Amino acid sequence: VARALLADARTVLDESQSRSLMLSALDGGTVALLLACERFVCPSYVMTEALIRACNYQDTDALRALLASPQSLPSLLKGTFLGTVVHSPRCGPGLSLLLRDPRLRMTADHNGQTALHHAAMYNNETAFGMLLEDGRVDVGARDNQGRVADDCWGTCES
């Protein structure tokens, strides 16, 4: 469907249609095609949703295509992005790709919680270990309640 819509130069996509296409077309080739199209509008919240979805569905081809786009930069710079990714117990392969991207920022969210806090809260031992191994996360960072990540194990349901 995406290829057919984009093949017709008369097709103009609004934000809602673009979001729908991006989130339903999770394969690397189609994602790359969408991002290369000048008529494709991809606001940062759509890019963030697509990156998270690609991680959670373990679609590394789509994730590679998304990361190759300059449009992914605002999502990678948001402190809340990585914290959302680690909520899923299936994020391992995607998280591994994300951690290789030097543009990825490790910052705290509005509650002062880092991705490490979120991994602990959702009992995601794999993500927790990967973040520790990566070494860019501050293991001593305290959230707004004064808790370090180790204090947060299992405080949220997945």
C-alpha beads as a LAMMPS data file, in Angstrom:
LAMMPS data file: protein, C-alpha beads

158 atoms
157 bonds

1 atom types
1 bond types

-500.0 500.0 xlo xhi
-500.0 500.0 ylo yhi
-500.0 500.0 zlo zhi

Masses

1 110.0

Atoms # bond

1 1 1 0.000 0.000 0.000
2 1 1 2.789 2.426 0.945
3 1 1 4.666 1.764 -2.294
4 1 1 1.536 2.307 -4.378
5 1 1 0.678 5.571 -2.612
6 1 1 4.190 6.924 -2.943
7 1 1 4.490 5.864 -6.582
8 1 1 1.710 8.303 -7.508
9 1 1 3.313 11.771 -7.478
10 1 1 -0.122 13.367 -7.059
11 1 1 -0.596 11.775 -3.645
12 1 1 -0.163 14.225 -0.791
13 1 1 0.039 12.639 2.634
14 1 1 -1.173 14.442 5.721
15 1 1 0.287 13.809 9.188
16 1 1 -2.315 11.192 10.124
17 1 1 -1.802 9.203 6.928
18 1 1 1.963 9.386 7.340
19 1 1 1.713 8.070 10.908
20 1 1 -0.533 5.238 9.773
21 1 1 1.813 4.258 6.953
22 1 1 4.932 4.411 9.111
23 1 1 3.518 2.327 11.931
24 1 1 1.973 -0.300 9.658
25 1 1 4.912 -0.600 7.255
26 1 1 7.535 -2.010 9.526
27 1 1 9.934 -3.629 7.153
28 1 1 13.259 -2.087 6.337
29 1 1 12.630 -1.513 2.617
30 1 1 9.271 0.188 3.051
31 1 1 10.475 2.332 5.955
32 1 1 13.486 3.459 3.890
33 1 1 11.181 4.221 0.952
34 1 1 8.855 6.281 3.149
35 1 1 11.686 8.273 4.696
36 1 1 13.225 9.004 1.285
37 1 1 9.972 10.423 -0.101
38 1 1 9.819 14.232 0.003
39 1 1 6.035 14.092 0.369
40 1 1 6.220 11.949 3.475
41 1 1 5.672 13.983 6.641
42 1 1 7.236 12.360 9.677
43 1 1 6.909 14.461 12.821
44 1 1 9.265 13.548 15.662
45 1 1 6.522 11.846 17.703
46 1 1 5.833 9.497 14.756
47 1 1 9.545 8.764 14.392
48 1 1 9.752 8.051 18.126
49 1 1 6.755 5.690 17.928
50 1 1 8.268 3.922 14.909
51 1 1 11.656 3.500 16.620
52 1 1 10.031 2.087 19.760
53 1 1 7.778 -0.211 17.732
54 1 1 10.701 -1.499 15.640
55 1 1 12.609 -2.280 18.865
56 1 1 9.660 -4.000 20.495
57 1 1 8.874 -6.080 17.394
58 1 1 12.555 -6.924 16.997
59 1 1 12.501 -5.550 13.443
60 1 1 16.176 -4.747 13.071
61 1 1 15.870 -3.971 9.320
62 1 1 13.255 -1.299 9.993
63 1 1 15.301 -0.008 12.930
64 1 1 18.410 0.291 10.744
65 1 1 16.416 2.242 8.139
66 1 1 14.982 4.521 10.823
67 1 1 18.400 5.156 12.399
68 1 1 19.890 5.947 8.970
69 1 1 17.452 8.832 8.580
70 1 1 18.436 12.287 9.852
71 1 1 14.792 12.528 10.955
72 1 1 15.572 10.131 13.816
73 1 1 17.853 12.622 15.583
74 1 1 15.192 14.473 17.646
75 1 1 13.923 11.131 18.998
76 1 1 17.407 9.943 19.918
77 1 1 18.064 13.181 21.782
78 1 1 14.954 12.926 23.967
79 1 1 15.700 11.669 27.443
80 1 1 12.442 9.734 27.633
81 1 1 13.014 7.746 24.437
82 1 1 15.340 5.063 25.785
83 1 1 13.331 4.747 28.989
84 1 1 10.275 3.850 26.895
85 1 1 12.184 1.317 24.778
86 1 1 13.325 -0.696 27.818
87 1 1 9.756 -1.258 29.043
88 1 1 9.493 -4.146 26.605
89 1 1 11.135 -7.453 27.556
90 1 1 11.648 -8.027 23.798
91 1 1 13.766 -4.913 23.207
92 1 1 17.172 -6.659 23.328
93 1 1 18.131 -6.774 19.617
94 1 1 16.815 -3.261 19.012
95 1 1 18.453 -1.893 22.133
96 1 1 21.746 -3.380 20.996
97 1 1 21.490 -1.429 17.709
98 1 1 20.427 1.751 19.495
99 1 1 23.360 1.592 21.895
100 1 1 25.753 1.541 18.923
101 1 1 24.431 4.921 17.752
102 1 1 26.670 7.683 19.152
103 1 1 23.809 10.212 18.809
104 1 1 21.786 8.438 21.499
105 1 1 21.540 10.529 24.641
106 1 1 21.256 8.993 28.076
107 1 1 19.299 11.544 30.063
108 1 1 16.695 11.385 32.778
109 1 1 12.970 11.933 32.257
110 1 1 10.793 14.459 34.114
111 1 1 10.791 12.152 37.180
112 1 1 14.585 12.066 37.197
113 1 1 14.539 8.424 36.080
114 1 1 17.091 7.112 33.613
115 1 1 16.679 4.189 31.232
116 1 1 18.343 2.083 33.938
117 1 1 15.581 3.047 36.396
118 1 1 12.953 2.084 33.801
119 1 1 14.593 -1.260 33.029
120 1 1 14.588 -2.078 36.750
121 1 1 11.001 -0.890 37.250
122 1 1 9.819 -3.233 34.483
123 1 1 12.057 -6.132 35.619
124 1 1 13.912 -6.081 32.320
125 1 1 17.145 -7.781 33.357
126 1 1 18.386 -8.020 29.760
127 1 1 18.050 -4.286 29.121
128 1 1 19.458 -3.480 32.576
129 1 1 22.554 -5.581 31.826
130 1 1 22.980 -4.088 28.355
131 1 1 22.783 -0.549 29.723
132 1 1 25.351 -1.344 32.436
133 1 1 27.645 -2.941 29.868
134 1 1 27.339 0.106 27.604
135 1 1 28.789 2.244 30.385
136 1 1 27.180 5.567 29.416
137 1 1 24.501 5.396 32.105
138 1 1 25.163 6.772 35.587
139 1 1 24.440 3.887 37.989
140 1 1 24.428 6.288 40.920
141 1 1 21.830 8.643 39.389
142 1 1 18.950 9.325 41.758
143 1 1 15.408 10.037 40.645
144 1 1 13.253 12.808 42.122
145 1 1 12.389 10.500 45.046
146 1 1 16.054 9.868 45.806
147 1 1 16.096 6.278 44.476
148 1 1 18.871 4.729 42.423
149 1 1 17.913 2.191 39.771
150 1 1 18.534 -0.784 42.085
151 1 1 15.838 0.567 44.420
152 1 1 13.210 0.378 41.660
153 1 1 13.106 -3.339 40.780
154 1 1 9.588 -4.532 40.023
155 1 1 7.742 -1.330 40.909
156 1 1 5.796 -1.328 37.585
157 1 1 3.810 -3.990 35.752
158 1 1 4.797 -4.710 32.164

Bonds

1 1 1 2
2 1 2 3
3 1 3 4
4 1 4 5
5 1 5 6
6 1 6 7
7 1 7 8
8 1 8 9
9 1 9 10
10 1 10 11
11 1 11 12
12 1 12 13
13 1 13 14
14 1 14 15
15 1 15 16
16 1 16 17
17 1 17 18
18 1 18 19
19 1 19 20
20 1 20 21
21 1 21 22
22 1 22 23
23 1 23 24
24 1 24 25
25 1 25 26
26 1 26 27
27 1 27 28
28 1 28 29
29 1 29 30
30 1 30 31
31 1 31 32
32 1 32 33
33 1 33 34
34 1 34 35
35 1 35 36
36 1 36 37
37 1 37 38
38 1 38 39
39 1 39 40
40 1 40 41
41 1 41 42
42 1 42 43
43 1 43 44
44 1 44 45
45 1 45 46
46 1 46 47
47 1 47 48
48 1 48 49
49 1 49 50
50 1 50 51
51 1 51 52
52 1 52 53
53 1 53 54
54 1 54 55
55 1 55 56
56 1 56 57
57 1 57 58
58 1 58 59
59 1 59 60
60 1 60 61
61 1 61 62
62 1 62 63
63 1 63 64
64 1 64 65
65 1 65 66
66 1 66 67
67 1 67 68
68 1 68 69
69 1 69 70
70 1 70 71
71 1 71 72
72 1 72 73
73 1 73 74
74 1 74 75
75 1 75 76
76 1 76 77
77 1 77 78
78 1 78 79
79 1 79 80
80 1 80 81
81 1 81 82
82 1 82 83
83 1 83 84
84 1 84 85
85 1 85 86
86 1 86 87
87 1 87 88
88 1 88 89
89 1 89 90
90 1 90 91
91 1 91 92
92 1 92 93
93 1 93 94
94 1 94 95
95 1 95 96
96 1 96 97
97 1 97 98
98 1 98 99
99 1 99 100
100 1 100 101
101 1 101 102
102 1 102 103
103 1 103 104
104 1 104 105
105 1 105 106
106 1 106 107
107 1 107 108
108 1 108 109
109 1 109 110
110 1 110 111
111 1 111 112
112 1 112 113
113 1 113 114
114 1 114 115
115 1 115 116
116 1 116 117
117 1 117 118
118 1 118 119
119 1 119 120
120 1 120 121
121 1 121 122
122 1 122 123
123 1 123 124
124 1 124 125
125 1 125 126
126 1 126 127
127 1 127 128
128 1 128 129
129 1 129 130
130 1 130 131
131 1 131 132
132 1 132 133
133 1 133 134
134 1 134 135
135 1 135 136
136 1 136 137
137 1 137 138
138 1 138 139
139 1 139 140
140 1 140 141
141 1 141 142
142 1 142 143
143 1 143 144
144 1 144 145
145 1 145 146
146 1 146 147
147 1 147 148
148 1 148 149
149 1 149 150
150 1 150 151
151 1 151 152
152 1 152 153
153 1 153 154
154 1 154 155
155 1 155 156
156 1 156 157
157 1 157 158
